[in-house]
Amino acid sequence: MATATAATAPGPANPADTSSAPAADPASFAFPREYHFPAFFTRQTNLTTLHAQRTKWSALILAYTRHHRIFRLALSSAADSDLFFNRRIDRRLQLDDIRDVVDFMRKDGRAEYVGGGSSGDVVYLFWRKPDEWAGLVESYVEETGQKGSVLTVYELVEGDGTKGTDIHGMDNEILLKALNVLVKRGKAQIFGQDDSLGVKFF
């Protein structure tokens, strides 16, 4: 799952691809006990139970994508990934139900359709919300003594300076959302365009 599957980041599940589903590596991620129950894959009719089911699916999606550093998910292709398809018990979450969970996550600020709007196939997944990423970037800048300096988006995502931090390898668009949070707080200024975007931190 990151753009479609994955993450624009290099990570265990590869993802840099924006059109395929996450690499299946079930052994590397510990699925919760509910994942092994057939009923977990069937939309519940009781509203209280349905809310609990959506909450658990949301938590699973966020834990899975965080583990694999997946930032974007293409719902159509992800439907066949091990996240939504438990081959051992031959149960899958149907695409309509996946969209239902995504809508639930959108209301909680944990997902957003790429391009905006209330529908689509590719979604951003916020296992860290933009303001949480903003705090991480701000801490990195302060800890490395780079206030007042200018860094490019490329340096932040791919540069040696961020290696070993969660910023390294993150999705460019999610980074920009985080940087815009800092701009609104008066902590940064973005200039340039496309591949030459730069950021000055205050």
MODA-V350412 format. One record per residue. N is the residue number from 1. RES is the residue in one small letter. PHI is phi as a letter, one per 40 degrees, with the letter a starting at -180 (none if undefined). OMEGA is omega as a letter, one per 40 degrees, with the letter a starting at -180 (NA if undefined). D_LAST is the distance of its C-alpha to the last C-alpha in whole Angstrom. Layout:
n = {N | N}
res = {RES | RES}
phi = {PHI | PHI}
omega = {OMEGA | OMEGA}
d_last = {D_LAST | D_LAST}
This chain:
n = {1 | 2 | 3 | 4 | 5 | 6 | 7 | 8 | 9 | 10 | 11 | 12 | 13 | 14 | 15 | 16 | 17 | 18 | 19 | 20 | 21 | 22 | 23 | 24 | 25 | 26 | 27 | 28 | 29 | 30 | 31 | 32 | 33 | 34 | 35 | 36 | 37 | 38 | 39 | 40 | 41 | 42 | 43 | 44 | 45 | 46 | 47 | 48 | 49 | 50 | 51 | 52 | 53 | 54 | 55 | 56 | 57 | 58 | 59 | 60 | 61 | 62 | 63 | 64 | 65 | 66 | 67 | 68 | 69 | 70 | 71 | 72 | 73 | 74 | 75 | 76 | 77 | 78 | 79 | 80 | 81 | 82 | 83 | 84 | 85 | 86 | 87 | 88 | 89 | 90 | 91 | 92 | 93 | 94 | 95 | 96 | 97 | 98 | 99 | 100 | 101 | 102 | 103 | 104 | 105 | 106 | 107 | 108 | 109 | 110 | 111 | 112 | 113 | 114 | 115 | 116 | 117 | 118 | 119 | 120 | 121 | 122 | 123 | 124 | 125 | 126 | 127 | 128 | 129 | 130 | 131 | 132 | 133 | 134 | 135 | 136 | 137 | 138 | 139 | 140 | 141 | 142 | 143 | 144 | 145 | 146 | 147 | 148 | 149 | 150 | 151 | 152 | 153 | 154 | 155 | 156 | 157 | 158 | 159 | 160 | 161 | 162 | 163 | 164 | 165 | 166 | 167 | 168 | 169 | 170 | 171 | 172 | 173 | 174 | 175 | 176 | 177 | 178 | 179 | 180 | 181 | 182 | 183 | 184 | 185 | 186 | 187 | 188 | 189 | 190 | 191 | 192 | 193 | 194 | 195 | 196 | 197 | 198 | 199 | 200 | 201 | 202}
res = {m | a | t | a | t | a | a | t | a | p | g | p | a | n | p | a | d | t | s | s | a | p | a | a | d | p | a | s | f | a | f | p | r | e | y | h | f | p | a | f | f | t | r | q | t | n | l | t | t | l | h | a | q | r | t | k | w | s | a | l | i | l | a | y | t | r | h | h | r | i | f | r | l | a | l | s | s | a | a | d | s | d | l | f | f | n | r | r | i | d | r | r | l | q | l | d | d | i | r | d | v | v | d | f | m | r | k | d | g | r | a | e | y | v | g | g | g | s | s | g | d | v | v | y | l | f | w | r | k | p | d | e | w | a | g | l | v | e | s | y | v | e | e | t | g | q | k | g | s | v | l | t | v | y | e | l | v | e | g | d | g | t | k | g | t | d | i | h | g | m | d | n | e | i | l | l | k | a | l | n | v | l | v | k | r | g | k | a | q | i | f | g | q | d | d | s | l | g | v | k | f | f}
phi = {none | a | d | b | a | b | b | c | b | c | a | d | c | f | a | b | c | b | b | b | c | c | c | c | a | d | c | c | b | c | c | c | d | d | c | c | b | d | c | c | c | b | c | c | c | c | c | c | c | c | c | c | c | c | c | c | c | c | c | c | d | c | c | c | c | c | d | c | f | c | b | b | b | c | d | c | c | c | d | c | c | c | c | b | b | c | c | c | b | f | b | b | c | c | d | c | c | c | c | c | c | c | c | c | c | c | c | c | g | b | a | a | c | c | g | g | g | b | a | i | b | b | b | c | b | b | c | b | c | d | c | c | c | d | c | c | c | c | c | c | c | c | c | c | g | b | c | g | c | b | b | c | c | c | c | c | c | b | c | c | c | c | d | g | b | c | c | c | g | c | c | d | c | c | c | c | c | c | c | c | c | c | c | c | c | g | b | a | b | b | a | g | a | f | c | b | c | b | b | b | b | b}
omega = {i | a | i | a | a | a | i | a | a | i | a | a | a | i | i | i | a | a | a | a | a | i | a | i | a | a | a | a | a | i | i | a | a | a | a | i | a | a | a | a | i | a | a | a | i | a | i | i | i | i | i | i | i | i | a | i | i | i | i | a | a | i | a | a | i | a | a | a | i | a | a | a | i | a | a | a | a | a | i | a | a | i | a | a | i | a | a | i | i | i | i | i | a | a | i | i | i | i | i | i | i | i | i | a | i | a | a | i | a | i | i | i | i | a | a | i | a | i | a | i | a | a | i | i | a | i | i | i | a | a | i | i | i | i | i | i | a | i | i | a | a | a | a | i | a | i | a | i | i | i | i | i | i | i | a | a | a | a | i | a | a | i | a | i | i | i | a | i | a | a | a | a | i | i | i | i | i | i | i | i | i | i | a | i | a | a | a | i | i | i | a | a | i | a | a | i | i | i | i | a | a | NA}
d_last = {35 | 32 | 32 | 35 | 35 | 32 | 29 | 27 | 27 | 29 | 31 | 34 | 35 | 34 | 33 | 31 | 34 | 33 | 37 | 39 | 39 | 38 | 40 | 42 | 42 | 43 | 44 | 40 | 39 | 41 | 42 | 43 | 46 | 46 | 46 | 49 | 51 | 52 | 52 | 48 | 48 | 50 | 48 | 50 | 52 | 51 | 48 | 47 | 48 | 46 | 43 | 43 | 43 | 40 | 38 | 40 | 39 | 36 | 35 | 37 | 35 | 32 | 33 | 35 | 32 | 29 | 32 | 32 | 29 | 30 | 27 | 30 | 33 | 36 | 38 | 42 | 41 | 40 | 43 | 45 | 43 | 43 | 41 | 43 | 46 | 48 | 51 | 52 | 53 | 53 | 51 | 48 | 46 | 47 | 44 | 45 | 44 | 41 | 40 | 41 | 39 | 36 | 36 | 36 | 33 | 31 | 32 | 30 | 27 | 28 | 29 | 29 | 31 | 29 | 29 | 29 | 33 | 35 | 37 | 37 | 37 | 34 | 31 | 28 | 28 | 26 | 27 | 23 | 22 | 19 | 17 | 18 | 17 | 13 | 14 | 15 | 12 | 9 | 12 | 13 | 9 | 10 | 13 | 13 | 11 | 9 | 5 | 5 | 8 | 10 | 12 | 15 | 16 | 19 | 17 | 16 | 19 | 22 | 20 | 22 | 18 | 19 | 22 | 23 | 21 | 21 | 19 | 21 | 23 | 22 | 23 | 21 | 21 | 20 | 17 | 16 | 17 | 15 | 12 | 13 | 13 | 9 | 10 | 12 | 10 | 7 | 5 | 6 | 8 | 11 | 14 | 17 | 20 | 22 | 22 | 20 | 17 | 13 | 10 | 7 | 4 | 0}
